[in-house]
Amino acid sequence: MKNLKNALLLKQLYQLKQLGYRYTSVNIFTEKEPDLTLPNTLELLEKQAKECHLCVLSKTREKVVFGEGNPSARLMFVGDFPSNSDDSTGKVFTGRAGELLTKMIENVLGLKRSDVYITNVLKCKALDSQNPSPTHAHTCHPYLLKEIALVKPDIIVTLGQMAAKYLSEDDSPLSEVRGTVYEKEGFKVISTYHPTHLLRNPSAKKDVFEDLKKVKSLLL
């Protein structure tokens, strides 16, 4: 039955052709592959990040919080995600946690905040600050990796559990891996506690002091 229908259809097409109808060539639509490469300057990368709507955090954020500091820094700090203060100002590590980080940089490392580069894994405020979604971190990860590629630091200090996990690739609790130096391709990673943790647990400051002393020795 199917062959008979096809034969009748073909006969009809020939009859239409004899009556003057002409077949048209159809160009099959092909969708252009999107350009997934990230910009090669921090300025353009920040612009693209600020226009990012790849996850639901873009619907709840007030401002995208991109990294800032010395674009050729030997030392980079990477935190977990922006605070409420960061979200409202669009600046990284503001408020009490930012003030404490600045003191850590100046008093222990003997550097100015402008000497280093500071950023976060997430560029938007997390919905749940106690348990940020791995999906959101995975979405933002390319921005962080591009920042690292452009700055080319010698040492990266991770601040907090999320940053430690994504840069050291170690799922162990931060209390077990802090102070450990991980050799990566082109740079070293050392993890320590986030300034927010120190504000809640001042006794942990001595551990961070020891970790930063190790960082300082690596910079020499």
C-alpha positions in Angstrom: 0.0 0.0 0.0 2.8 2.4 0.9 4.6 1.7 -2.4 1.3 2.4 -4.3 0.9 5.8 -2.5 4.4 6.7 -3.4 3.9 5.8 -7.0 0.7 7.9 -7.3 2.4 10.8 -5.6 5.4 10.6 -8.0 2.9 10.5 -11.0 1.2 13.6 -9.7 4.5 15.5 -9.4 5.4 14.6 -13.0 1.9 15.8 -14.2 2.5 19.1 -12.3 5.9 19.4 -13.9 4.3 19.0 -17.4 1.8 21.8 -16.6 4.7 24.2 -15.9 5.3 23.8 -12.2 9.0 23.9 -11.3 10.5 22.4 -8.2 12.4 24.8 -6.0 15.7 24.0 -4.2 15.4 24.2 -0.5 18.3 25.4 1.6 18.2 23.5 4.9 18.4 25.8 7.8 21.5 25.4 9.9 21.8 27.2 13.2 25.1 29.0 13.6 27.1 27.6 16.5 27.4 30.1 19.3 30.7 31.5 20.2 31.5 30.1 23.6 35.0 31.6 23.9 35.5 34.1 26.7 37.1 37.5 26.2 40.8 37.9 26.5 40.9 41.0 28.7 39.6 41.4 32.3 37.6 44.5 31.2 35.7 42.6 28.5 35.3 39.5 30.8 33.8 41.7 33.5 31.4 43.2 30.9 30.3 39.8 29.8 29.9 38.6 33.4 27.7 41.6 34.2 25.4 40.6 31.3 25.3 36.9 32.4 21.9 35.3 32.9 22.9 31.6 32.7 21.5 30.7 36.1 18.7 31.7 38.5 21.1 33.8 40.6 20.8 36.5 37.9 17.2 36.9 38.8 17.8 37.5 42.5 21.1 39.4 42.5 21.3 43.2 42.8 24.7 43.5 41.1 27.3 41.2 39.6 30.4 41.2 41.7 33.5 40.7 39.6 37.1 40.5 40.7 39.3 43.5 41.3 42.9 44.4 42.0 46.3 44.2 40.3 45.7 42.6 36.9 49.3 41.2 37.0 49.3 40.1 40.6 51.5 37.3 41.8 49.0 36.6 44.6 45.3 36.0 44.1 42.6 35.5 46.7 39.5 33.5 45.8 36.5 33.5 48.1 33.2 31.6 47.9 30.5 34.1 46.9 29.6 37.7 47.3 28.1 38.9 50.6 25.0 41.1 50.9 27.2 44.1 51.2 29.1 43.1 48.0 25.8 42.5 46.2 24.5 46.0 47.0 27.8 47.8 46.1 29.0 45.6 43.2 32.4 45.5 44.9 34.3 42.3 46.1 35.0 41.7 49.8 33.3 44.8 51.3 31.9 45.2 54.9 33.5 43.7 57.9 34.8 40.6 56.1 36.5 42.9 53.5 38.1 45.0 56.2 39.5 41.9 57.9 40.9 40.6 54.6 42.6 43.9 54.0 44.2 43.7 57.5 45.3 40.1 56.7 47.0 41.3 53.5 48.6 44.4 55.0 49.6 43.1 58.5 50.7 39.6 57.8 51.8 39.7 54.2 53.2 43.2 54.2 51.3 44.1 51.0 48.7 46.6 49.9 45.3 45.3 48.9 45.9 46.9 45.5 48.9 44.6 45.1 46.8 41.5 44.9 43.8 40.3 42.9 40.6 39.3 44.7 37.6 37.5 43.4 35.0 34.8 44.2 33.9 31.5 42.7 30.4 32.8 42.3 29.9 36.3 40.8 26.4 36.6 42.2 25.1 36.3 45.8 24.1 32.8 46.7 20.5 32.0 47.5 21.6 29.8 50.4 24.7 31.0 52.1 24.9 27.8 54.1 24.8 25.5 51.2 25.5 27.1 47.8 24.4 25.1 44.8 27.2 23.2 42.9 25.2 24.0 39.7 25.7 27.7 40.2 29.4 27.2 41.0 29.8 25.1 37.9 28.1 27.8 35.8 30.4 30.5 37.1 33.6 28.4 37.0 34.6 29.4 33.5 34.7 33.0 34.5 37.0 32.2 37.4 39.3 30.0 35.3 39.6 32.8 32.7 40.4 35.4 35.4 43.2 33.1 36.6 44.4 32.6 33.0 44.5 36.4 32.4 46.1 37.4 35.8 48.6 34.5 35.8 49.2 34.5 39.6 52.0 32.4 41.2 49.9 31.6 44.2 46.2 31.4 44.8 44.8 31.6 48.4 41.3 30.1 48.6 39.0 31.5 51.3 36.3 29.1 52.4 35.1 25.6 51.7 33.7 26.2 48.2 36.8 27.9 46.8 39.0 25.2 48.3 37.0 22.5 46.7 36.9 24.0 43.2 40.6 25.0 43.0 42.3 22.3 45.0 39.9 19.6 43.7 39.8 18.1 47.2 36.4 17.5 48.9 37.9 17.1 52.3 36.8 19.4 55.1 38.6 22.7 55.1 39.8 22.1 58.6 41.8 19.1 57.3 43.3 20.7 54.1 43.9 24.3 55.2 47.6 25.2 54.9 48.3 22.5 52.4 50.0 23.6 49.2 48.6 22.1 46.0 50.8 22.3 42.9 48.7 23.2 39.9 49.7 23.8 36.3 51.3 27.2 36.4 50.5 28.1 40.0 50.2 26.9 43.6 47.0 26.8 45.7 46.8 27.1 49.5 43.5 27.1 51.3 42.5 28.8 54.5 39.4 30.0 56.3 37.1 32.8 55.0 37.1 36.1 56.9 33.4 35.6 57.6 34.3 32.4 59.5 37.0 34.3 61.5 34.4 36.9 62.5 32.3 34.1 64.0 35.2 32.1 65.3 38.1 34.4 66.3 40.1 31.5 67.7 40.7 30.4 64.1 42.7 33.5 63.4 45.9 31.9 64.6 45.4 29.1 61.9 45.0 31.7 59.2 48.1 33.6 60.5 50.1 30.4 60.1 48.7 29.8 56.6 49.5 33.3 55.5 53.0 33.1 56.8 53.5 30.1 54.5 52.1 32.1 51.7 54.6 34.9 52.4 57.5 32.5 52.4 56.3 31.2 49.0 56.3 34.7 47.6 60.0 35.3 48.5 
